């Protein structure tokens, strides 16, 4: 046992310090990014915000709406069991903003690879709660062998060593975050985790040294947190709870509420017929969120907030937000008199 004495930070521990800017308007900020990926050798251009591959958020309806803004949707796993959903869509797919995600079981990977080969989304991912196992590293290698030209997402991890391990094993983009999500209880149930902003900063540094990329996955409560993630070095930011409760989400509206749940909750395990065992408990929760209407207004508000952050520090492009940003450690980030 040992204790790390260095202070680790979350989004709530910092603010971005403003500085002199020559920007006239938020409109002047260039939000799209262009990345070339180290293992797939492919190039991608778009707005690097992702809807999480959670049951209620990662829907094709969400993809249709978010693709209008060049924002990515990672499709929820429950669609994979009926892969016809992937190539019989009632709208024209924008594959540049589409990602298929799966697990590491043989049957799961086979489904995911089949979907990728038939629809060619921009990204294919392996998504597990604990990316520190040898079996996960082996699965990344297996996926790279099966899809040599695919841009592969792999996670989740929170440290530099595993970020580098996964990139060297064939992944292009590493998903960073253990336990920060709004309906994740991993930190409570296990005591395991890492403050999200520090995880993003350290994993970004490790990935960029190998020409890899990272996704800041979880922990964002508002557009300011998304801006902090980008300022901390994230190449992509994945959000779930912020997109819950909209028309495009999976689920019914009951008394002005919609259900939202973690993918390790009992609700998710029951839906996906994951057998409960004495050694396996839930590490997620199920909540009711206010119904918010169409997601269009929410995503516009999110993008506006990130644009505004760029104007406060003189970043003419989202690409330069990290270079232009200085974090200030604080005790409070905002006034909560009216519940803010």
N, C-alpha and C positions, 0 to 999 in steps of 0.2 A: 504494500500500500504506500502511496505517496500523495502529496497535495501539491497541485500547481498554484503558485502564489500570484501569478499574473492575473490582472483583472480582465474578465471577459464581459462583453457588452451585448445587450439586446437593443432592438430598435427603440424601446422606451427609455433607454439610458442616454440617448444623444439627440442633439439637433444639428442641422447643417447650418454653419455660420454664413450669413449673407456677405456678399462682397460687391464691389463696384462692377456694373455691367453696362455694356453698350447696346444690349438688346432693347428694341422698342416695344415688341409685342410677343406674347406667347406663340402667336402664329409663326414667328420667325424661327422657332426651334424645330430642328429636323429630328423627328422621332424614330425613323426607321434605322435599322442597323444592317450591315452586311457582314456576314461571317463566312470564313472558309474553315472547314472542319478537318482536323488533323488526320483522322483515319479514313473517313469516307471520301475525302478530297473534294467534297461537294461544296458549293457556295449557296448561301441562303440570304434573302433580303426580306425584311418585314419588321413589324413592331414586336419586340421580344418579351411580350407578356403572354402568359399561358393560363388557360382555364384548366384546373386540376382534373385528373382522371378519376374523379369521385362519382359515385352512382348518380347523385342528383344534379351534378354540375356538368360533367363531361358528356353532354348529349349532342346529337347531331343538330338539334334545334339551336343549341348554344353555338355550335360551330358556324351554322348559317348566319347567325346574327353577328358574331365576333369577327368573322372573316370579312365583313363589310368594312372593318376598321384595321384589317391586316393583323389581327390578333389571333394567336394560336389556340386551338382546343385539343386537349389530350382526351381522347374518347374513353369513356368508362368501360371497364372490363366486361360488364354484363352484356354488352353488345357483341362481344367476341364469340359467345356461345352460339349465336345465330349469325354467322358471317355474311348471310345474304343482306343483312342490314347495311353492310359496308358498300355494296355495289348496286343496290336498288334504292337509292335515295331519291326523294321527290324534289330535289333541287340540284343544280350544277355544283359539284364538289370543287372547292378550292384546295387542292392537295398541298399547296404551299403553307397552309395554316392548319394542317391536320397531322395528328400524331396517334399511332396505335401503341397501346401499352399492354404488357402481359406480365405474368409471373415466370418462375423458373422451373416449374414442374414440366416434364416432357410434353404432356398433352397441351399445356398452356402455351409453351413456346411454339409448338407445332401450329396451333391456331393463329398465333400472332404472326409467325413467319408467312403462313398462307395468306392472311389478310394483306400483309405488306407486299407480297409478290403479285397479288391480284389488283391492288388499288394504288400502290406506290405513293403513300403519304410522304410528306417531307421528313418525318421522324418516326423511328421505331424505338420503343423503350422497354427496359426490364425494371419493374417497380416492386421493391420489397421494403419492409420496414427496417430490416437490419442488413445493410450492405457490407457487413464486416466478415461474412463467412466465406470459406474457401469455395463452397458450392456456388455462391453467387459469382465469384470471380471466374470460376469455370464456365458458368452459364454465359457470361459476357463473351468469353473466348469462343464458345460454341455458336453464339448468335453472330459474331463477326465472321466466323467461317461459313455460316449458312447464308449470310447477306453481306458479302464483301464490300458492296458499294453503298450500304445503308448508313445514314447518320443516326448513330445509336446513343440513346439516353440511358444512363444507369444510375441507380441510387436506391436507398438513401444512405449518405454518410455525412460526417461533420468534421473530419480531420484531413490534414494535408497528405498524410501517408496513404490513406485509402483512395483519396482523390487521384493521386498519381498512379497507384496500383491499377485502378480501373481504366484509366486512360491508356496505360501501357498494355493493358489486356484487350484493348480494342474499342473502348467507348470513346465517343466524341464529346459528350456533354454529361457532366456529373450533377445529379440531383442532391442538393445539400439541405439537410434539416432532419433532426430527430426530435420529435415531440413538440414543435412550436405551434402546430395547427390548432385551430379554434375548437375542433371536436376530437382532438387526439389526447389521450390520457397516458401515453407512454411514460412521461416524466413522473407522473403521479404513481402509476402502477409499478414502475421498475426503478425509479430513481436515476435513470440514465438519460443523458441529453447533453446539450452544449448551447450556450447563449447564441441566438441565431445570427446577430450581426458579426460577432467574432468568427463564427463558423464560416460565414460568407467571405469575410475578408481573408481568412487563412486559406480556405480552399480555393478561392479565386487566384491568390498568389501562387499556389502550388500548380493549379491547372494551367495558368497562363505561361508558366515557365516551360511547359511541355506543349504549348500551342493548343491546349484544350480549353474547354469552356465549362461554365457552371450555371445551374439554375438555383436561385434562392427559393426554396420550397417551404412555404408555411410561415406563420407569424405576422403576416401583414394585416393590420386592422383598418388601414386607410391608405389613401394615395401617398401620404407623407412617408409611410413605412416603405412603400414600393420605391419611392425616390431614394430613401436611405439605402435600400438594398442595391440599387444601381450605383449609388455613390460609393458603396462599400466594395464594388468590384464585380457584382453579379452581371452576367451576360444576359440572362433571362430571369424573370420573376414569375413564379407560379402562385396563383391564388385560387382559393376554394370558397371559404366562408363569405368573402366579399361579393361573390356571384350567386350565392344561395338566395332562394325566395323569389325568383323571377319567372316570367311566363315560359322561358326556354328551359327551365329546370324540370326534372322528372319528378312527378308527384302531384297530389291534389291540393287544392286550396280549401282549408277547413277553418271557418271562423276567422278569416283573414291571416291565416298562418300556413306555412309549408314546412315539411319535415326535412331536416338536414342531418346527416350522420357520418361518423368516421368509418373508414374502411376496415377497421379492426373492432368495430362495435358489434354487439350481438345482432343488431338489425342487419348489418352487412353480411355477417356470417350466416344468418338464417336465409337471407336472399340468395346467397351463392352456395348454399348447402354445404358450408364448411363445417364438418363435424366437430362438435365441442368435445374436448377431452379434459381429463382431470388436470393435465399439465398445461392446458391452454385456456387463459381467461381473456376477456375483452380488454382492449387497450384503446377504446374509443367510446364516444357517447352519442346519443341521439337527442336532438334539440328541435324546438319549433321556432322558426324565424318569421318575421313579418313579411307578408306578401308585398313585393315592390314593383310589380308591373313588368313592362318590357326591359330587357337588359341594356338596351341602347343608351338610355340616359345614364345608367351607372358606368358603363365603359367610357362614355364621353367625359363624365366627371373625373374618372380615374386618370385618363390621358391628360385632361386639363390640369390636374394637380401636379403630375410629373412635369409637364411643360412649364408650369409656373415655378417649380423648384429650379429648373434649369435657368430661368430668367433671373432668379435671385443670386445666382453665382456666376453668371456670365457664360454659361455653357450654350453655345449656338447649336450643338448637336447633343443628343442623348449620349453619344459615344464619348463626349468629353466631360460628362457630369462627374465621373469619378475623379478625373484629373483636377477639376475645378473646385472640388469639395473639401472642406475642413470640418470635421466633427467636433462638437463641443459637448463634453459630458455635463449632464444636468440632473437635478433631482426631480423636476417636473417638466413635462413637454408641453402642456397646454392647461388652460383654465377649465375646471370641471364644475363651476357653479351651477350650470344648467345641464349637467350630466355628460357634457362633451366627451 
